[in-house]
Amino acid sequence: MFDLKEGVPGIPRRLRYTVGHVTHVVEQDVLLALEGNIVLLGDPGAGKTTMTLWLKRQGLVRCTARALAAGCCPPAGGRLLVIDALDEVPACDGTAPVDRVLGALSAAGRPRFLLACRTAEWRAANANLIAEIFGAPPLEVDLLPVGRQEAQDLLAAKVGADLAQAAIRRFDTAGTEELLGNPQTLTMLASVLKRGHRATSKLALFGMFADVAWNEQNELRQDEPLGKLAKDAVLDALGAGFAALILCGKEALWGGPPQGAGDRLHLPAVERLPGGAQLRDALRSRLCNGPADARTYQHRLLGSISARVG
């Protein structure tokens, strides 16, 4: 079973940024040489988290925007501080997520930073605010889609060249070949292809990925409570739970005592939602991540689709 949080770290990525009137398309190594503050932009599932983890492996300090907004700013030792997932920070008392993060950076002495964010949630006003606080606007860097050859090579390594080429042809015929540029989609596609399934849309791919996860789960845990639930009941329960997480801006569903919930959503409250009665058992599914008492979706993209489907 693929872990969607890990992305596809073996695929080299390209980046695009503009300085003045000149647009540059570069390899990911160039990130280490760029100056000033940086905003890394990409679509859901594009590989922003994987890129920040790669930067951490290069010796930089990494944290999540949620932890930073909560006051946990690790010392960067004068180097670039890598901050992941601005879009997962909830507003608080009328304060926008970017204001919370920039406030925490100001309190920490204004270290130079790279901030990863979904393209659709980044605003020009954010860049202006950074310019006011730090003296210059950030360099906005786009994480480009995976190239067609890289996508084919990845799928071929996972499922063999014949299956990979046939899958790509189906996406071409359906006019949805742009989905192959998304590492998250490639990860799910490789998983379902290994089981002999076919899909050419993101929604169909999610459904098949859920089937794969469900079948693997049943093979391993037939005698446990989760194994005795119907698949639709599990998806309904996860849809309720993931929708609650996203709408409330929380990081996980907390099954422990309420006083220990912190920035997590207390599970008993969500279990009372329509479809939530089986949530405690459903959270054991391989569609979820995290320790037993603090479960969450494997990736926000998968959580968003589950919330709509469930």
N, C-alpha and C positions, 0 to 999 in steps of 0.2 A: 504494500500500500504506500503510495507516495504521500509525503508530508507537504501540504501546500504552503506551509510557513517557510519552508526552505527554498522555494522557488526553483530556479534552474541555474545553480551557480557556475556550471561549466560552460555556459554560453558567453562568449565575449560580447560586450555591449558597446554601442556607439552613442555618442552624446552630441547635442547641437546647442550652440549658444551664439548670440549676436553681440558684437562690440562695435559701437558706432553704426556704420552701415554694412559691416562685413559679417557674414554668417559663417561660423566654423562648424564642421562636423569632424569629431575626433573620437579616438578610442578612450575607454574608461580610465586608463592610466593617467590621462591628462588631468583628471580631477585633482590629483595629488599636487599638481603644479599651479593650479589656478590661484589667484590672489583675491583677497577681500572675502566678503560673505557670499554664500551661494545658496540658491533655492533650487532643489532638484525636483523637477515636475514630471509626472507620468500618470497614465490612466490606472484604474484599479487593476491589480494583478500584473502590472507592467514590470515589476522587479525592483521597486524602490527599496524595499526592506532588504532584499538580497544585496543590493548595491551598498547599503549602509553597513551590512555585515562584512562585505568585502573590504570596505574602508577600515573597519575595526581590525581585520586581519593584517592590514598594512601598518598597524601600530597606533591608529587614532583612537580617541576615546569616543564611545557611542552611548547614547541614552535615548529613551523615547520622549516624545514631546509631552506625553501624559505625566511621566515621572518628573520632568523638568517643571511643568506647570504646578506640580504638587510641592515644589521646593527642593527637589533632589537633583542638584546640579553638580555632576562630578567634575573635579579639577581636570582641565585639559592640558596642563603643563605648558601653556603658551602655544599649543598647536591647535589645529582646527577641531572644534567640537562637532561631532556628527549627531544630528537629532532626527529621529525617524517619526513618521506618522503624525504630522500636525493635524490631519483630518480626523484623527481619533480622539482629539481633546475636546471635551464638552465645554460649552459656555458655562459660566458660573456667575450668578448674581449680576447678570447683564453684561459681564465682561467677555468679549469675544476670545476664542481660542488663541489667535495670534497675539492679542494683547497680553494674555496670561503668560505665554511663552517668552515674549520680548521683555515683559516685566521681570521674569525670573532671570533672564540673561543680563539685564541691567543690574539687578541685585548681585549677580555673581561677578561683576566687573567687566561686563561686555566682552566676553571672549569672541574670537572669530569663529563663525559657525557655518555649517552646511545643514539646511533644513529641508527634509523631504516632505512633499505634499502632493495630493491629487491635483492634476491640472485644472479640473472643473471647479475646484474650491479655492483656487488662488485668485486674488484680486489685485488690481493695480494699486489700490489704496494700501494694501499690505506693504508693497515695495516702498511707497511714499513714507509710511510710518517707520520702516527700517532706516530710511535715509535720514529722517528727523532724529532718530535716536543714535545711530551709528555714524552719521556724517556722510554716508554715500548709499545709494540703492544697491541691493544685492544683484549678483549676476544670476540671471534665470537660465537654468540649464535643463533642456528637455531630454528625457531618457527615450531614445528612439526604439521603435518596434524591432523585434528580433528579425534578422534577415531570412529570406526564404531558404537559402541553402543551410543556414544554421538550424532552422526549424526542421528541415528534412533530415539533417544529420542527427539531431537529437532523437527524433522519432525512430530513425533507423537503428540507432544504438539501443533503444528500448524494446522495439518490437520487430526489427528486421526491415530491410530495404523495401521489400515488396509491399508489405502492409503500409509502410510510411508513404510510399509513392501513391498507392491507391487512395489513402486517406486525403492526401493533398489534392489529388485530382477531383475527389468528391467536393471538397471545399471550393475549388475553382469553379466547378460546374454549378454549384449552388450560389455562387457570387458572394461567398462569405470568407474568402481567403485572407481578409485582413485579420481575422481571429487568430490566424497562425502566428502573427507577430507578437502575441501576448503570452509570456512564459506561463502564466497561470493556466491558460487554455491548453497549452502544450502539455503541461503536467497532467491535467485531467484526461486529455485525449490519449496520451500514452497509456494511462491506466485502463481506460475503457477498451482500447484496441487490443490489449493483451487478453481481454475476455471475449473478443470477437464481436463487440458492439460497433455500431456506426453512428455518427452524428455530424451534422453540418451547421448547427446553430448553438449558441451558448446555452439556451434553456434546455435543449435536448441533451446537450453534453452534460449539464448538471444532473439531469434525471438519470442518465446512464452511470455517471460517477457515483451517485447515491446508491444505485443498484449494486455496483461493484463493492462499495464499502459495506453495504448491507449483507451481501453474500459472504464476504470474507468474515464479517462479524459472526454470522450464523454458523459458519464452519468452525469457528473457534469457541463460541460461547453458547451452544445450543441450550444448555441447562440453566443458564443464568436468567434473571428477570428480563433483561433486554432481548434475549433470544426468543422469549415467549410473546413478544409484542409483534403486531402486524407492522409492516414497513410504513404504511400510511399513517398509523398512529404515532410512530417515531418522528416522521417528517412533520406532522402537525405540531407535535410537542416542541420540536426544535425550531419550527417557524415561529411559534409563540415566544420561545425563549430568546432567540436571536433578534426578533423584532423589538423586544423589551430592552435588550442590551443596546441596540443601535439608537432607539428613540431616547433612552435615558442617558446615553453617553457613558455607559459603564464598561469596564474592561472584562468582566467575567461574572458568572453566576455563582454566588457563594452559598455553599450548603452548610456552613458551620453556624455557630451562634451569632445573632444579629450584631452584637457589639464588636465582632471581628470583621465585619463586612468591608469597612474602609471604602475604597473606590469601586467596590463590587456590588452587584445587585443581589439582595437577599433572596434565595431561591423560593422559600415558601410563598412570598408575595406573587411571584410569577406563576407558580403552580395553580393559583386560583383563576388565571386567565383562561379563556376558551381554548381548549386543546392542550392546556398545560398540565393536566392531571398526571400524565405519564412522563413528565419532563425529567424527573430525577433519574429514572432508568434510561431514558433516551440519551441523556448526556454521556453515557458510557460508550456511545457510538463512536466509530472511527471518523465520523464527520466533525468530531470535536477534538480539542486539544486542552492541555493543562492538567494540573493535579486533580485528584478525585474530588476535592471540596471547592475547587475554583475552575470550573470548566468554561470554555468559550469556543467560538468557531475556529476552524483551521485557518481561515483567512477571511477578512472582512467582505471580499467579493462573494465568497460562498455563503457567508452569513446573510448578506443582502438578498441573494437569490432565494435562500431558504425562507427568509422572512416573507417574501412575496408568494412563494409556492405553498408554504405551510398554512 
